[in-house]
Amino acid sequence: MDESSHNPSRELALVSLLTDCQAGLRMYVRTLMVGEQAVSDVIQHANMKIWEKRQDFELGTNFRAWAFAIARFEVLNYRKQQARDARLQFSDELEATLAAEIAELEEEELPHQEALRVCLKSLSAKHQELLLHRYASGGTLAEFAERAGRSVAGLKVTLHRLRQSLADCIDRRILRVGESE
């Protein structure tokens, strides 16, 4: 073992850096994948890999960027393992673009993403299903309307109201967080 593995202050600093970046790391992986269980699995593997490679990290450099790069590779590894799964898959080019843009998110944008996640969870299952169908499945609104026994126009009104409700919910949550700080 090298000298850095016996340095308790270095280990404490790395634990602190890793702990501090967990929320951002989780949001980053969420943008690259679907499925909360898959996200949790990849985060766990990424954290293990980060800890295994901790001697490679140079204190004083950008830990967040280093950890995000490792997480990105863990996402790619997960996708390779799940290649037989026909769910949503990004092209390599799109994935690289998303990874670059998300990695550059400023810290003040992360609370908005967390607020959106919480607000989405507060919606009814029926409304969550509508939003998922509209924005993630690639299916048409007409298909969903037929399946749900509703009109396309009615679904458009519901989607408009849901978007407005989510925007209001996010604003309230961000305001509450800002007041508590």
C-alpha positions as CSV (number, residue, x, y, z in Angstrom):
1,M,0.0,0.0,0.0
2,D,1.2,3.5,-0.7
3,E,1.6,6.3,1.8
4,S,-1.8,7.9,0.9
5,S,-3.7,4.8,2.1
6,H,-2.3,5.4,5.6
7,N,-3.2,9.1,5.7
8,P,-6.3,9.5,7.9
9,S,-6.7,13.2,7.1
10,R,-6.7,12.4,3.3
11,E,-9.3,9.6,3.9
12,L,-11.5,12.0,5.9
13,A,-11.2,14.7,3.2
14,L,-12.2,12.1,0.5
15,V,-15.1,10.9,2.6
16,S,-16.3,14.4,3.0
17,L,-15.9,15.2,-0.8
18,L,-17.8,12.0,-1.7
19,T,-20.6,12.7,0.8
20,D,-21.0,16.3,-0.4
21,C,-21.4,15.3,-4.0
22,Q,-24.0,12.5,-3.5
23,A,-27.1,14.6,-4.3
24,G,-25.5,16.0,-7.5
25,L,-24.2,12.6,-8.5
26,R,-27.6,11.0,-8.1
27,M,-29.2,13.7,-10.2
28,Y,-26.6,13.4,-12.8
29,V,-27.1,9.7,-13.1
30,R,-30.9,10.2,-13.1
31,T,-30.5,12.4,-16.2
32,L,-28.7,9.6,-18.0
33,M,-30.9,6.7,-17.1
34,V,-34.5,5.6,-16.4
35,G,-35.7,3.6,-13.4
36,E,-35.0,4.5,-9.8
37,Q,-33.7,1.0,-9.0
38,A,-31.2,1.1,-11.9
39,V,-30.1,4.6,-10.8
40,S,-29.5,3.3,-7.3
41,D,-27.5,0.3,-8.6
42,V,-25.3,2.5,-10.7
43,I,-24.8,5.0,-7.9
44,Q,-23.7,2.2,-5.6
45,H,-21.3,0.9,-8.2
46,A,-20.0,4.4,-8.9
47,N,-19.4,5.0,-5.2
48,M,-17.5,1.7,-4.9
49,K,-15.4,2.5,-8.0
50,I,-14.7,6.1,-6.7
51,W,-13.6,4.6,-3.4
52,E,-11.4,2.0,-5.1
53,K,-9.8,4.6,-7.2
54,R,-9.4,7.2,-4.4
55,Q,-5.6,7.1,-4.6
56,D,-5.8,8.3,-8.2
57,F,-7.6,11.5,-7.1
58,E,-5.4,14.5,-6.5
59,L,-6.7,16.6,-3.6
60,G,-7.2,20.2,-4.6
61,T,-8.6,19.3,-8.1
62,N,-12.2,19.1,-9.1
63,F,-13.6,16.1,-7.2
64,R,-17.1,16.5,-8.6
65,A,-15.9,16.4,-12.2
66,W,-13.8,13.3,-11.4
67,A,-16.6,11.5,-9.6
68,F,-19.1,12.4,-12.4
69,A,-16.7,10.9,-15.0
70,I,-16.5,7.7,-13.1
71,A,-20.3,7.7,-12.8
72,R,-20.7,8.2,-16.5
73,F,-18.5,5.1,-17.2
74,E,-20.6,3.2,-14.7
75,V,-23.8,4.2,-16.6
76,L,-22.1,3.0,-19.8
77,N,-21.2,-0.3,-18.2
78,Y,-24.7,-0.7,-16.9
79,R,-26.1,0.0,-20.4
80,K,-23.8,-2.6,-21.9
81,Q,-25.1,-5.2,-19.4
82,Q,-28.7,-4.2,-20.1
83,A,-28.3,-4.1,-23.9
84,R,-31.0,-6.8,-24.4
85,D,-33.5,-4.5,-22.6
86,A,-35.4,-2.5,-25.3
87,R,-36.3,0.4,-23.1
88,L,-35.1,4.0,-23.7
89,Q,-31.5,4.0,-25.0
90,F,-29.6,7.2,-25.9
91,S,-27.2,7.4,-28.8
92,D,-23.6,7.7,-27.8
93,E,-23.5,11.3,-29.2
94,L,-26.6,12.4,-27.3
95,E,-25.3,10.7,-24.1
96,A,-22.0,12.5,-24.5
97,T,-23.7,15.8,-25.0
98,L,-26.0,15.3,-22.0
99,A,-23.1,14.2,-19.8
100,A,-21.1,17.3,-20.7
101,E,-24.0,19.7,-20.1
102,I,-25.2,18.1,-16.9
103,A,-21.7,18.0,-15.5
104,E,-21.5,21.7,-16.0
105,L,-24.7,22.4,-14.1
106,E,-24.2,25.1,-11.4
107,E,-25.0,24.1,-7.9
108,E,-28.0,26.4,-7.8
109,E,-29.8,24.4,-10.5
110,L,-29.7,21.2,-8.5
111,P,-32.4,22.3,-6.1
112,H,-34.8,22.8,-9.0
113,Q,-34.2,19.2,-10.2
114,E,-34.7,17.9,-6.7
115,A,-37.9,20.0,-6.3
116,L,-39.2,18.6,-9.6
117,R,-38.5,15.1,-8.5
118,V,-40.4,15.6,-5.2
119,C,-43.3,17.4,-7.0
120,L,-43.6,14.6,-9.6
121,K,-43.9,12.1,-6.8
122,S,-46.7,14.1,-5.2
123,L,-48.8,13.6,-8.4
124,S,-51.4,10.9,-8.6
125,A,-50.4,7.7,-10.3
126,K,-52.8,8.5,-13.2
127,H,-51.1,11.9,-13.8
128,Q,-47.6,10.4,-13.5
129,E,-48.5,7.9,-16.1
130,L,-49.8,10.6,-18.4
131,L,-46.6,12.6,-18.1
132,L,-44.4,9.5,-18.5
133,H,-46.3,8.6,-21.6
134,R,-46.2,12.1,-23.1
135,Y,-42.5,12.8,-22.4
136,A,-40.7,9.5,-22.1
137,S,-42.5,6.7,-24.0
138,G,-42.5,8.1,-27.5
139,G,-46.2,7.2,-27.9
140,T,-48.7,9.6,-29.3
141,L,-51.3,11.5,-27.2
142,A,-54.0,9.9,-29.4
143,E,-52.9,6.4,-28.4
144,F,-52.9,7.3,-24.8
145,A,-56.3,9.1,-25.1
146,E,-57.8,5.9,-26.7
147,R,-56.3,3.7,-24.0
148,A,-57.5,6.0,-21.2
149,G,-60.9,6.6,-22.7
150,R,-60.4,10.4,-22.9
151,S,-60.3,12.9,-25.7
152,V,-57.0,14.3,-27.0
153,A,-58.2,17.8,-26.3
154,G,-59.0,16.8,-22.7
155,L,-55.6,15.3,-22.3
156,K,-53.9,18.5,-23.7
157,V,-55.8,20.6,-21.1
158,T,-54.8,18.1,-18.3
159,L,-51.1,18.3,-19.5
160,H,-51.2,22.1,-19.5
161,R,-52.6,22.1,-15.9
162,L,-50.1,19.5,-14.8
163,R,-47.2,21.6,-16.2
164,Q,-48.5,24.7,-14.4
165,S,-49.0,22.8,-11.2
166,L,-45.5,21.4,-11.4
167,A,-44.0,24.8,-12.0
168,D,-45.9,26.3,-9.0
169,C,-44.9,23.4,-6.8
170,I,-41.2,23.8,-7.8
171,D,-41.4,27.5,-7.1
172,R,-42.9,26.9,-3.7
173,R,-40.3,24.3,-2.8
174,I,-37.4,26.5,-3.9
175,L,-38.9,29.5,-2.0
176,R,-39.2,27.4,1.2
177,V,-35.6,26.1,0.8
178,G,-34.4,29.7,0.3
179,E,-36.2,30.9,3.3
180,S,-34.8,28.2,5.5
181,E,-31.2,29.0,4.6
